[in-house]
């Protein structure tokens, strides 16, 4: 931080039709970074990275994840409402979806945990 030198870098391996864009904010929980992105054409991706001098991909999901909304974390789980209006809960460690349910017809919002 004092020198402006890069502490770490990670290249998202994406072979979709359009370039990925991150609209929502990444989420840092301990030493794991969760980031969601989309290509503007409907494709989605979410990754979990264990941060170190060389970040390690823990998991990636390419369906059912948000593009605009940012996930929130609580008790070892991630929660989000996708752009399609489906609310979901997934395990932080694996990305496995525990439950999902339609909440809205569609959503473009920030997530809030109460």
Residue pairs with C-beta under 8 A, 6 or more apart in sequence:
1 7
7 53
8 51
8 52
8 53
8 54
8 55
9 55
10 49
10 55
10 57
12 20
12 37
12 45
12 47
14 20
14 39
14 45
16 39
16 41
16 43
16 45
17 39
17 41
17 43
18 39
18 40
18 41
18 43
19 39
20 37
20 38
20 39
20 45
21 37
21 38
21 39
21 40
22 35
22 36
22 37
23 37
23 38
23 67
23 68
24 36
24 66
24 67
24 68
24 69
24 70
24 71
25 70
26 33
26 34
26 35
26 70
27 33
27 34
27 35
27 70
27 71
27 72
27 73
27 78
28 34
28 51
29 73
29 92
31 50
31 51
31 52
32 48
32 49
32 50
32 51
32 58
32 92
33 48
33 49
33 51
33 55
34 46
34 47
34 48
34 49
34 71
34 73
34 78
34 92
35 46
35 47
35 49
36 44
36 45
36 46
36 65
36 66
36 67
36 69
36 70
36 71
36 80
37 44
37 45
37 46
37 67
38 44
38 45
38 67
38 83
43 62
44 61
44 62
44 63
44 64
44 65
44 66
44 67
44 82
45 60
45 61
45 62
45 65
46 60
46 61
46 65
46 66
46 71
46 95
47 57
47 58
47 59
47 60
47 61
48 57
48 58
48 59
48 60
48 92
48 95
49 55
49 56
49 57
49 58
50 56
50 58
58 93
58 95
59 94
59 95
60 95
61 90
61 95
64 82
64 86
64 88
64 97
64 100
65 80
65 82
66 80
66 81
66 82
66 83
67 82
67 83
68 83
68 108
68 109
69 80
69 81
69 82
69 83
69 107
69 108
69 109
69 110
69 111
70 80
70 110
70 111
71 78
71 79
71 80
71 111
72 78
72 79
72 80
72 111
72 112
72 113
73 79
73 92
74 113
76 91
76 92
76 93
77 89
77 90
77 91
77 92
77 98
78 89
78 90
78 91
78 92
79 87
79 88
79 89
79 111
79 113
80 87
80 88
80 111
81 87
81 88
81 103
81 104
81 107
81 109
81 111
82 88
82 107
83 106
83 107
83 108
84 106
84 107
85 102
85 103
85 104
85 105
85 106
85 107
86 100
86 101
86 102
86 103
87 100
87 101
87 102
87 103
88 97
88 99
88 100
88 101
89 97
89 98
89 99
89 100
90 96
90 97
90 98
91 98
